[in-house]
Every structure is written in structure tokens, then in C-alpha cells.
């Protein structure tokens, strides 16, 4: 059994741990601290030896916190930002934000809403490096694999700080090329249809499709909404898609008004332990303010 450390933490070593935890890599920590890779590896190893436990697992995608490392990171959350804030106040340095922010969202939200906003945030804060993780669940934020999330969900998890910023509406759409070929007056029942695969669970949309579309008219099922948009844009048929995704593509045409009952609330979320992180709070506030008035969302 490993004996507990008998001396206090070496804070100069702790900053190397924090840098690797926040950037997700030895290279990122080395760039932030302006040292070489071997220095980062040596100081993290010294901290692990002092604590008597492994803090990181080395995976193909980078360094991932172990249970012990995650516990230490939670206790140290916000420490580097507080130290940097004090340093800026005492030295009169530029208060601009610096460091890495991990953002997670679905492919629909990324393509339909987020990219222009992330570009604007980077313009305002050029010292921030963004890491974007595309997924459909809340797990990445809950496990601290991301700092800020933008998600479509009926409700937000109770253990996350969340603000609802609007609704994504669902609209019927087709490509200009397809409409030129089949005409705009063709009844719904006579169109070719693109729908989602059964592996993607959107119960309300599935029910709408079953009610209005016969199985023999479905020519393609796709396991992602972005893939379905690609298929509609290619002229394979018409489909029900999120309105921001349709608006983002010049080759797609919206047919009629949004379908009632198929709206999906959109949330901006942050882990409670990131509330004291200046970068995460800056992005959280920026996305909440921007999306709350974004015309690509419904705000009723």
C-alpha cells in the first residue's frame, strides 16, 4: 500500500499538472509554460511520485485524467485563472484571455449555428485556442472532457449549469435541382424521401414520418442529420431537417413553415466547477447572449 506524502505539494510541479490537464497534451502544456517536453514529463512524474498515484493515462488522442488526476483537477479548478488574474492586476498586464477551451456540441449545431460564433469569439479573444468535440450526449461535459457545451434537449441535466437560448425548428426542404426536376406542385405522398435511420432516436419526428410518408417512398435512411442534409442537397429526395442546417446551405430550399410540435430546445451548458474559470465563463456568456437573439432559432 502506498504511503501518503509527508510533505506539502510542490506548487511549481502543480502548474505542470494543471497545464497538461487543461490542454490535454504534453505539447500543449509545453507551449503554454514555454518549456520543452521533457521538462513537463519530468515535473508531472515528480508530482506523481510525491502523491504515490498515477495522474494521467496516455491515450492516442492525448493525456486523459485518471480518477486520482480528476480528483486533483477538481480541487484545483480555477486556481491557474485566479493566479493569472492576480498577476495581471499586480503587473498591469493586458487582461485578455489566454489558454485552451474545449467545446462540445452536435454536428447539427456546429454546422448550423456555432461556427460563425466561435469565429467571432476567437476574434475577440485571439489568445484562446478552441478544441471542438462533436457528439450528441452530455457525457463529455459531465466527465469534464469538455468545458462548455451547446446541446439540443428537452431538458438539461440537473448537475450542470444551463441556460436555454431558444428552439431549433424542423422544416421540410429540398434541393433546387430536385425541385427543378419534379416540380413544386408534387404532392408529399409522391415525393422521394430521405429519413433518419432507426439508430437515431427522434421520437416526435419518427412519428411524423410514419404518419405522412409511406415506406415505399423512402429512398434513403441516414444515421445523422448532417448526412440527411447532404443527401437532400444531392437531389435524392426531400426531407425534414433542422431549420439552421437548411439556412446554412445555399443549395437547400425550405418548403413551407416550420412543422409545429417538432421544436427542440437549445441549451448552453457549463460544468459547475468551471464557473470560476475565466475562459469558460467568457464563452458561456458570449454564447448565451448571441444565441438568445439569433434569428436562426425560434425564441417564443
C-alpha angles and dihedrals in degrees: 000000000000115000116234117252113271097201134058124271117276101237092198087062093044091062089059090052091049092049093052091044093051098041097037095224144065090236092054092049091048091052092048094048094036095233134116125269095254091057092055092047092048096049093046090049089051091053092048090050091049093050095039095229141088114257101186139036114211109229131172090257095051141278115333124194118249119220089269092046092049091051091052092046091053091053091048096044110138095006095113091048091050092049091047091048092053090046091053092047092051096044101035092236124164107281093218116136121253136181140055128314122192113211125187129192142136122279090248094056092042094053098034101040120357110058098072090044093050089050090053092047090052090050089055094043108029092170092067120092114205125212114195122204117188115210140127102231139074093232096097091058094041091052090047091246087129135030103211130020136193111200142171110225140135089240138004124242111265093231095061131073105244141174123192110225103179144300133285110226125211120229137181111246144172138182121263089237092054093048091049088056102044102024132239097264097062111125117246091245091060098051126098109246138214113203138170122270118253089249089072110073115215101142098184093048091045090053091049091051093049090052098047107026128060115221094240091061092058108098099172138021118198130193095221137044092229089053090050089051089051090052093048090047089052090058099248092131145300127295148177109255140166109275096232089055091052092046091052092060121069092199094061126083124202112229110209131322127326113283111253116239096026098090120127121205115235121216135191109210140184131182111254091238090059094059090095092049107103095207094049092046092049092053093042092054093042094052093044092051095043098045094043089069099028110131091212088071130061113241104186 
